[in-house]
């Protein structure tokens, strides 16, 4: 009965895909070692899954191999000419593999949504306005402080000494 559960509940498929817990994995491995029917079913499932993945595999772009090899050799990636791509494309057309669109970006600017541009400009302008106002009030406060000190010194010199106090 337990063997039937393993065959029908998808536990063997989960085992092959590595989706089960360690306890279940140990249990399935013990069962495989003990029961030749489950072992044969597991081998059959493994070949079916392998064939399915091979049939539905998507090959990487042909230029990817060269890019990886360049990186492994720690050399600078060379911009490939259009001829390189067309030659590799002709090879793949013969074997009927899917086509890819190669995209190269030579732009060094960051692109943002058009509505963010006025917001960035407004923040920039406001920061400049606040900078100017901050400097203005700093220097105004500084000059007023100097004026107060000058007036204190002037009033001390012009006030007569009060009687009863000795200088």
N, CA, C and O of each residue as an XYZ file, in Angstrom:
668
protein
N       0.826     -1.190      0.000
C       0.000      0.000      0.000
C       0.868      1.251      0.000
O       0.577      2.223     -0.697
N       1.952      1.215      0.801
C       2.822      2.380      0.881
C       3.550      2.602     -0.434
O       3.773      3.742     -0.841
N       3.923      1.506     -1.101
C       4.575      1.628     -2.403
C       3.637      2.288     -3.413
O       4.074      3.081     -4.246
N       2.345      1.956     -3.334
C       1.371      2.534     -4.238
C       1.257      4.041     -4.020
O       1.086      4.803     -4.971
N       1.355      4.468     -2.744
C       1.302      5.902     -2.438
C       2.504      6.629     -3.057
O       2.357      7.733     -3.582
N       3.659      6.029     -2.997
C       4.852      6.652     -3.584
C       4.715      6.786     -5.096
O       5.184      7.758     -5.688
N       4.064      5.796     -5.718
C       3.924      5.830     -7.164
C       2.850      6.811     -7.624
O       2.951      7.348     -8.727
N       1.828      7.058     -6.815
C       0.706      7.886     -7.265
C       0.699      9.306     -6.696
O       0.089     10.191     -7.297
N       1.346      9.550     -5.576
C       1.269     10.861     -4.930
C       2.293     11.861     -5.445
O       2.279     13.013     -5.010
N       3.171     11.473     -6.344
C       4.160     12.410     -6.884
C       5.378     12.592     -6.006
O       6.142     13.541     -6.182
N       5.563     11.679     -5.054
C       6.727     11.796     -4.166
C       8.007     11.491     -4.934
O       9.040     12.115     -4.691
N       7.945     10.543     -5.854
C       9.135     10.222     -6.642
C       9.522     11.389     -7.547
O      10.706     11.680     -7.715
N       8.530     12.054     -8.129
C       8.820     13.223     -8.967
C       9.450     14.343     -8.134
O      10.402     14.999     -8.558
N       8.892     14.539     -6.945
C       9.449     15.562     -6.054
C      10.871     15.193     -5.636
O      11.727     16.066     -5.488
N      11.118     13.899     -5.449
C      12.464     13.443     -5.104
C      13.442     13.751     -6.234
O      14.553     14.223     -5.992
N      13.023     13.483     -7.468
C      13.904     13.742     -8.610
C      14.186     15.228     -8.790
O      15.284     15.607     -9.198
N      13.212     16.066     -8.491
C      13.385     17.507     -8.642
C      14.026     18.153     -7.417
O      14.353     19.339     -7.442
N      14.210     17.373     -6.334
C      14.851     17.899     -5.126
C      13.926     18.775     -4.311
O      14.385     19.718     -3.666
N      12.639     18.490     -4.323
C      11.663     19.332     -3.639
C      11.164     18.751     -2.319
O      10.243     19.303     -1.717
N      11.749     17.655     -1.861
C      11.253     17.031     -0.630
C      12.224     17.305      0.508
O      13.363     17.717      0.286
N      11.756     17.069      1.733
C      12.586     17.309      2.919
C      13.630     16.201      3.057
O      13.574     15.180      2.372
N      14.575     16.429      3.954
C      15.656     15.446      4.155
C      15.123     14.118      4.691
O      15.612     13.055      4.309
N      14.127     14.174      5.572
C      13.556     12.929      6.118
C      12.881     12.115      5.017
O      13.062     10.901      4.926
N      12.100     12.800      4.183
C      11.444     12.099      3.074
C      12.473     11.570      2.084
O      12.295     10.500      1.503
N      13.541     12.321      1.899
C      14.586     11.881      0.975
C      15.220     10.580      1.457
O      15.426      9.653      0.673
N      15.529     10.517      2.761
C      16.118      9.286      3.308
C      15.144      8.110      3.182
O      15.542      6.986      2.875
N      13.873      8.391      3.425
C      12.864      7.332      3.346
C      12.747      6.803      1.912
O      12.660      5.594      1.701
N      12.745      7.711      0.927
C      12.646      7.298     -0.477
C      13.895      6.518     -0.874
O      13.788      5.519     -1.586
N      15.070      6.946     -0.434
C      16.304      6.232     -0.779
C      16.311      4.823     -0.188
O      16.791      3.888     -0.829
N      15.786      4.661      1.023
C      15.679      3.325      1.607
C      14.705      2.463      0.811
O      14.953      1.279      0.582
N      13.613      3.060      0.398
C      12.613      2.326     -0.367
C      13.159      1.934     -1.731
O      12.877      0.838     -2.216
N      13.939      2.815     -2.358
C      14.531      2.506     -3.659
C      15.491      1.325     -3.531
O      15.518      0.440     -4.386
N      16.276      1.321     -2.455
C      17.228      0.231     -2.257
C      16.501     -1.099     -1.991
O      17.013     -2.163     -2.340
N      15.315     -1.041     -1.379
C      14.612     -2.259     -0.997
C      13.685     -2.789     -2.095
O      13.507     -4.001     -2.212
N      13.102     -1.914     -2.886
C      12.065     -2.348     -3.824
C      12.504     -2.109     -5.271
O      12.663     -0.956     -5.672
N      12.706     -3.176     -6.074
C      13.128     -3.005     -7.465
C      12.039     -2.377     -8.344
O      12.365     -1.749     -9.351
N      10.755     -2.528     -7.993
C       9.676     -1.931     -8.779
C       9.734     -0.401     -8.690
O       9.564      0.298     -9.689
N       9.970      0.091     -7.506
C      10.071      1.553     -7.329
C      11.341      2.057     -7.987
O      11.346      3.144     -8.564
N      12.412      1.290     -7.911
C      13.667      1.691     -8.568
C      13.460      1.806    -10.073
O      13.925      2.766    -10.687
N      12.769      0.842    -10.674
C      12.529      0.903    -12.118
C      11.593      2.059    -12.466
O      11.781      2.728    -13.483
N      10.584      2.294    -11.623
C       9.679      3.423    -11.847
C      10.447      4.750    -11.743
O      10.198      5.675    -12.517
N      11.359      4.836    -10.807
C      12.163      6.051    -10.628
C      13.064      6.282    -11.837
O      13.195      7.413    -12.305
N      13.690      5.215    -12.349
C      14.527      5.341    -13.549
C      13.698      5.784    -14.753
O      14.141      6.609    -15.552
N      12.497      5.232    -14.872
C      11.615      5.608    -15.971
C      11.200      7.086    -15.860
O      11.192      7.811    -16.854
N      10.861      7.515    -14.653
C      10.500      8.924    -14.433
C      11.681      9.845    -14.728
O      11.517     10.922    -15.301
N      12.860      9.409    -14.332
C      14.050     10.229    -14.554
C      14.307     10.440    -16.043
O      14.622     11.551    -16.469
N      14.176      9.388    -16.829
C      14.381      9.542    -18.276
C      13.276     10.397    -18.896
O      13.546     11.185    -19.802
N      12.024     10.252    -18.416
C      10.925     11.071    -18.938
C      11.153     12.547    -18.635
O      10.972     13.402    -19.502
N      11.548     12.838    -17.408
C      11.786     14.238    -17.032
C      12.973     14.798    -17.803
O      12.939     15.941    -18.259
N      14.007     14.006    -17.946
C      15.187     14.453    -18.693
C      14.825     14.748    -20.149
O      15.251     15.763    -20.700
N      14.050     13.877    -20.768
C      13.615     14.119    -22.150
C      12.742     15.367    -22.255
O      12.869     16.148    -23.197
N      11.862     15.542    -21.281
C      10.998     16.726    -21.286
C      11.835     18.007    -21.205
O      11.585     18.962    -21.940
N      12.815     18.024    -20.321
C      13.654     19.220    -20.178
C      14.517     19.453    -21.414
O      14.755     20.597    -21.800
N      14.983     18.382    -22.030
C      15.795     18.549    -23.237
C      14.958     19.060    -24.407
O      15.439     19.863    -25.208
N      13.731     18.610    -24.511
C      12.871     19.055    -25.604
C      12.458     20.515    -25.438
O      12.310     21.234    -26.426
N      12.275     20.947    -24.217
C      11.791     22.305    -23.956
C      12.899     23.269    -23.558
O      12.618     24.373    -23.092
N      14.133     22.873    -23.733
C      15.249     23.742    -23.361
C      15.353     24.909    -24.339
O      15.102     24.757    -25.535
N      15.721     26.061    -23.819
C      15.931     27.250    -24.650
C      17.428     27.503    -24.682
O      18.037     27.746    -23.641
N      18.027     27.449    -25.862
C      19.475     27.650    -25.924
C      19.827     29.117    -25.702
O      19.054     30.004    -26.066
N      20.982     29.374    -25.111
C      21.412     30.758    -24.903
C      21.801     31.395    -26.232
O      22.032     30.688    -27.214
N      21.876     32.725    -26.272
C      22.302     33.384    -27.505
C      23.706     32.944    -27.887
O      24.527     32.685    -27.006
N      24.000     32.854    -29.174
C      25.312     32.361    -29.601
C      26.475     33.229    -29.126
O      27.556     32.707    -28.853
N      26.278     34.515    -29.026
C      27.375     35.405    -28.624
C      27.675     35.303    -27.131
O      28.701     35.811    -26.677
N      26.809     34.664    -26.369
C      27.006     34.557    -24.929
C      28.252     33.751    -24.586
O      28.956     34.073    -23.629
N      28.526     32.717    -25.354
C      29.700     31.884    -25.100
C      30.975     32.733    -25.181
O      31.868     32.609    -24.343
N      31.046     33.593    -26.198
C      32.236     34.430    -26.350
C      32.342     35.443    -25.217
O      33.441     35.729    -24.741
N      31.226     35.980    -24.790
C      31.240     36.952    -23.697
C      31.710     36.297    -22.401
O      32.489     36.889    -21.654
N      31.245     35.090    -22.135
C      31.654     34.383    -20.917
C      33.137     34.040    -20.971
O      33.850     34.193    -19.979
N      33.597     33.583    -22.115
C      35.014     33.262    -22.245
C      35.882     34.505    -22.079
O      36.955     34.434    -21.480
N      35.428     35.640    -22.601
C      36.172     36.888    -22.423
C      36.250     37.276    -20.957
O      37.295     37.723    -20.485
N      35.159     37.110    -20.244
C      35.170     37.447    -18.823
C      36.050     36.484    -18.036
O      36.745     36.891    -17.105
N      36.020     35.224    -18.405
C      36.851     34.250    -17.706
C      38.333     34.541    -17.918
O      39.140     34.346    -17.010
N      38.686     34.998    -19.088
C      40.078     35.347    -19.371
C      40.441     36.723    -18.845
O      41.566     37.189    -19.023
N      39.474     37.375    -18.192
C      39.665     38.707    -17.607
C      40.134     39.719    -18.640
O      40.974     40.578    -18.370
N      39.574     39.589    -19.808
C      39.860     40.569    -20.837
C      38.651     41.454    -20.989
O      37.551     41.104    -20.560
N      38.852     42.580    -21.588
C      37.760     43.507    -21.801
C      36.825     42.937    -22.859
O      37.258     42.368    -23.862
N      35.538     43.106    -22.606
C      34.570     42.618    -23.571
C      34.693     43.439    -24.851
O      34.708     44.670    -24.826
N      34.781     42.733    -25.949
C      34.938     43.391    -27.239
C      33.559     43.556    -27.845
O      32.761     42.620    -27.883
N      33.293     44.766    -28.320
C      32.022     44.971    -29.008
C      32.096     44.246    -30.341
O      32.962     44.511    -31.175
N      31.197     43.359    -30.506
C      31.206     42.552    -31.703
C      30.508     43.299    -32.835
O      29.535     44.021    -32.620
N      31.014     43.114    -34.004
C      30.403     43.775    -35.151
C      29.138     43.027    -35.555
O      28.889     41.911    -35.101
N      28.361     43.645    -36.397
C      27.119     43.039    -36.851
C      27.399     41.760    -37.651
O      26.571     40.849    -37.676
N      28.554     41.694    -38.296
C      28.903     40.491    -39.059
C      29.038     39.280    -38.152
O      28.625     38.178    -38.513
N      29.627     39.487    -36.952
C      29.763     38.373    -36.018
C      28.400     37.815    -35.638
O      28.214     36.601    -35.558
N      27.451     38.709    -35.405
C      26.124     38.254    -35.031
C      25.413     37.591    -36.207
O      24.706     36.599    -36.030
N      25.597     38.127    -37.381
C      24.902     37.534    -38.525
C      25.477     36.160    -38.859
O      24.740     35.261    -39.263
N      26.812     35.991    -38.689
C      27.399     34.665    -38.946
C      26.872     33.645    -37.952
O      26.526     32.526    -38.331
N      26.810     34.028    -36.675
C      26.312     33.083    -35.685
C      24.825     32.846    -35.864
O      24.327     31.769    -35.536
N      24.104     33.840    -36.382
C      22.680     33.678    -36.629
C      22.449     32.702    -37.774
O      21.498     31.921    -37.738
N      23.310     32.737    -38.794
C      23.157     31.813    -39.909
C      23.362     30.382    -39.445
O      22.691     29.469    -39.926
N      24.274     30.182    -38.522
C      24.502     28.833    -38.009
C      23.274     28.327    -37.273
O      22.903     27.161    -37.408
N      22.642     29.198    -36.495
C      21.482     28.761    -35.728
C      20.259     28.596    -36.611
O      19.385     27.791    -36.289
N      20.163     29.339    -37.726
C      19.015     29.184    -38.612
C      18.991     27.804    -39.250
O      17.923     27.256    -39.527
N      20.172     27.246    -39.480
C      20.236     25.923    -40.088
C      19.677     24.855    -39.162
O      19.099     23.877    -39.636
N      19.834     25.018    -37.857
C      19.371     24.001    -36.911
C      17.989     24.331    -36.358
O      17.491     23.610    -35.493
N      17.355     25.408    -36.839
C      15.993     25.803    -36.463
C      15.869     26.103    -34.980
O      14.922     25.654    -34.334
N      16.813     26.856    -34.436
C      16.731     27.284    -33.044
C      16.108     28.670    -33.004
O      16.104     29.370    -34.017
N      15.580     29.081    -31.858
C      14.907     30.381    -31.794
C      15.881     31.545    -32.004
O      17.063     31.458    -31.672
N      15.345     32.644    -32.568
C      16.141     33.842    -32.811
C      16.086     34.756    -31.604
O      15.105     34.768    -30.861
N      17.149     35.520    -31.415
C      17.224     36.472    -30.325
C      17.471     37.857    -30.878
O      18.068     38.018    -31.942
N      17.016     38.838    -30.159
C      17.269     40.220    -30.532
C      18.426     40.704    -29.679
O      18.329     40.728    -28.452
N      19.521     41.089    -30.322
C      20.677     41.585    -29.595
C      20.482     43.066    -29.304
O      20.136     43.847    -30.191
N      20.705     43.437    -28.060
C      20.524     44.824    -27.644
C      21.842     45.335    -27.095
O      22.427     44.734    -26.194
N      22.312     46.468    -27.653
C      23.504     47.125    -27.134
C      23.119     48.531    -26.733
O      22.431     49.232    -27.475
N      23.565     48.944    -25.558
C      23.267     50.278    -25.069
C      24.584     51.013    -24.898
O      25.448     50.588    -24.131
N      24.734     52.132    -25.625
C      25.932     52.944    -25.509
C      25.650     54.246    -24.774
O      26.497     55.139    -24.760
N      24.487     54.368    -24.170
C      24.096     55.604    -23.510
C      24.651     55.620    -22.092
O      24.554     54.625    -21.373
N      25.229     56.740    -21.692
C      25.780     56.852    -20.342
C      24.870     57.656    -19.430
O      25.221     57.890    -18.273
N      23.717     58.083    -19.912
C      22.797     58.879    -19.111
C      21.718     57.994    -18.497
O      21.302     56.989    -19.073
N      21.283     58.401    -17.315
C      20.203     57.685    -16.659
C      18.891     58.257    -17.170
O      18.708     59.474    -17.194
N      18.001     57.407    -17.569
C      16.715     57.867    -18.075
C      15.667     57.700    -16.970
O      15.588     56.659    -16.318
N      14.869     58.750    -16.777
C      13.800     58.703    -15.787
C      12.488     59.054    -16.478
O      12.478     59.562    -17.599
N      11.403     58.779    -15.804
C      10.087     59.086    -16.352
C       9.945     60.582    -16.540
O      10.512     61.355    -15.767
N       9.200     61.008    -17.548
C       9.136     62.425    -17.908
C       8.524     63.282    -16.809
O       8.786     64.484    -16.765
N       7.725     62.712    -15.925
C       7.125     63.496    -14.854
C       8.106     63.771    -13.712
O       7.872     64.684    -12.921
N       9.168     63.027    -13.606
C      10.157     63.248    -12.552
C      11.068     64.421    -12.876
O      11.619     65.040    -11.965
N      11.236     64.737    -14.141
C      12.140     65.812    -14.534
C      11.766     67.151    -13.889
O      12.642     67.796    -13.312
N      10.478     67.609    -13.961
C      10.145     68.871    -13.286
C      10.327     68.789    -11.776
O      10.680     69.782    -11.141
N      10.094     67.631    -11.205
C      10.282     67.486     -9.758
C      11.759     67.669     -9.397
O      12.072     68.350     -8.421
N      12.655     67.079    -10.162
C      14.086     67.249     -9.901
C      14.509     68.701    -10.096
O      15.313     69.222     -9.322
N      13.976     69.355    -11.117
C      14.317     70.764    -11.359
C      13.806     71.624    -10.210
O      14.514     72.518     -9.747
N      12.576     71.364     -9.740
C      12.012     72.130     -8.629
C      12.840     71.948     -7.362
O      13.097     72.918     -6.649
N      13.255     70.734     -7.077
C      14.087     70.482     -5.892
C      15.415     71.214     -6.018
O      15.902     71.783     -5.041
N      15.999     71.205     -7.195
C      17.270     71.898     -7.406
C      17.111     73.401     -7.199
O      17.915     74.020     -6.502
N      16.074     73.993     -7.803
C      15.857     75.436     -7.676
C      15.561     75.809     -6.226
O      16.096     76.795     -5.721
N      14.716     75.031     -5.554
C      14.410     75.314     -4.152
C      15.650     75.215     -3.268
O      15.817     76.007     -2.340
N      16.516     74.250     -3.551
C      17.732     74.135     -2.743
C      18.618     75.360     -2.928
O      19.236     75.819     -1.968
N      18.692     75.894     -4.135
C      19.482     77.109     -4.369
C      18.857     78.308     -3.666
O      19.571     79.123     -3.084
N      17.523     78.425     -3.714
C      16.840     79.530     -3.031
C      17.094     79.461     -1.531
O      17.414     80.478     -0.916
N      16.959     78.298     -0.941
C      17.194     78.155      0.494
C      18.654     78.413      0.849
O      18.944     78.954      1.916
N      19.564     78.039     -0.022
C      20.978     78.328      0.215
C      21.212     79.832      0.247
O      21.895     80.337      1.137
N      20.651     80.543     -0.716
C      20.820     82.001     -0.769
C      20.177     82.648      0.447
O      20.778     83.525      1.067
N      18.946     82.225      0.805
C      18.290     82.797      1.981
C      19.064     82.499      3.260
O      19.185     83.361      4.130
N      19.580     81.302      3.373
C      20.369     80.948      4.556
C      21.603     81.817      4.682
O      21.910     82.303      5.771
N      22.310     82.019      3.588
C      23.497     82.873      3.628
C      23.115     84.322      3.939
O      23.810     84.997      4.698
N      22.018     84.799      3.358
C      21.576     86.171      3.599
C      21.290     86.384      5.085
O      21.788     87.339      5.681
N      20.496     85.505      5.683
C      20.151     85.678      7.091
C      21.349     85.441      8.007
O      21.430     86.047      9.075
N      22.269     84.583      7.618
C      23.481     84.392      8.420
C      24.289     85.686      8.467
O      24.682     86.140      9.541
N      24.533     86.271      7.307
C      25.325     87.501      7.282
C      24.571     88.673      7.913
O      25.197     89.539      8.526
N      23.246     88.722      7.779
C      22.457     89.773      8.400
C      22.530     89.648      9.919
O      22.705     90.653     10.607
N      22.400     88.445     10.450
C      22.488     88.231     11.897
C      23.883     88.588     12.396
O      24.039     89.169     13.469
N      24.893     88.235     11.608
C      26.267     88.541     11.997
C      26.489     90.057     12.043
O      27.118     90.561     12.974
N      25.977     90.783     11.046
C      26.155     92.240     11.035
C      25.363     92.900     12.155
O      25.826     93.882     12.735
N      24.166     92.378     12.475
C      23.387     92.935     13.581
C      24.089     92.695     14.909
O      24.055     93.554     15.791
N      24.717     91.554     15.059
C      25.459     91.270     16.287
C      26.637     92.230     16.429
O      26.906     92.731     17.521
N      27.329     92.482     15.337
C      28.426     93.449     15.375
C      27.909     94.852     15.703
O      28.560     95.589     16.443
N      26.748     95.229     15.164
C      26.145     96.538     15.448
C      25.777     96.657     16.920
O      25.996     97.704     17.528
N      25.219     95.595     17.500
C      24.868     95.609     18.924
C      26.121     95.769     19.766
O      26.127     96.550     20.717
N      27.171     95.051     19.439
C      28.425     95.176     20.195
C      28.994     96.589     20.068
O      29.489     97.142     21.051
N      28.933     97.176     18.884
C      29.427     98.535     18.673
C      28.613     99.527     19.488
O      29.176    100.446     20.081
N      27.278     99.353     19.527
C      26.431    100.256     20.301
C      26.668    100.109     21.801
O      26.622    101.100     22.530
N      26.919     98.895     22.270
C      27.217     98.687     23.696
C      28.482     99.428     24.081
O      28.540    100.083     25.122
N      29.501     99.319     23.231
C      30.766     99.989     23.518
C      30.553    101.506     23.500
O      31.110    102.219     24.334
N      29.759    101.996     22.565
C      29.518    103.442     22.461
C      28.735    103.957     23.652
O      29.031    105.044     24.148
N      27.739    103.209     24.131
C      26.958    103.661     25.284
C      27.764    103.596     26.559
O      27.543    104.422     27.444
N      28.665    102.683     26.701
C      29.503    102.608     27.899
C      30.462    103.791     27.969
O      30.760    104.287     29.055
N      30.936    104.237     26.832
C      31.873    105.357     26.811
C      31.155    106.676     27.059
O      31.756    107.579     27.641
N      29.910    106.830     26.651
C      29.211    108.107     26.780
C      28.406    108.223     28.066
O      28.025    109.337     28.424
N      28.134    107.178     28.754
C      27.348    107.274     29.999
C      28.243    107.767     31.116
O      29.368    107.294     31.279
N      27.719    108.758     31.916
C      28.518    109.252     33.054
C      28.550    108.199     34.155
O      27.629    107.394     34.293
N      29.609    108.220     34.921
C      29.677    107.251     36.021
C      28.588    107.537     37.053
O      28.291    108.695     37.346
N      28.027    106.529     37.572
C      26.970    106.686     38.565
C      27.591    107.002     39.911
O      28.643    106.460     40.249
N      26.935    107.902     40.713
C      27.530    108.245     42.018
C      27.485    107.038     42.943
O      26.550    106.238     42.917
N      28.478    106.940     43.722
C      28.574    105.858     44.685
C      29.391    104.708     44.166
O      29.803    103.848     44.944
N      29.636    104.666     42.891
C      30.450    103.572     42.330
C      31.811    104.148     42.005
O      31.930    105.255     41.479
N      32.779    103.420     42.308
C      34.132    103.840     41.986
C      34.643    103.015     40.831
O      34.483    101.796     40.784
N      35.248    103.697     39.923
C      35.722    102.920     38.790
C      36.942    102.107     39.055
O      37.426    101.412     38.162
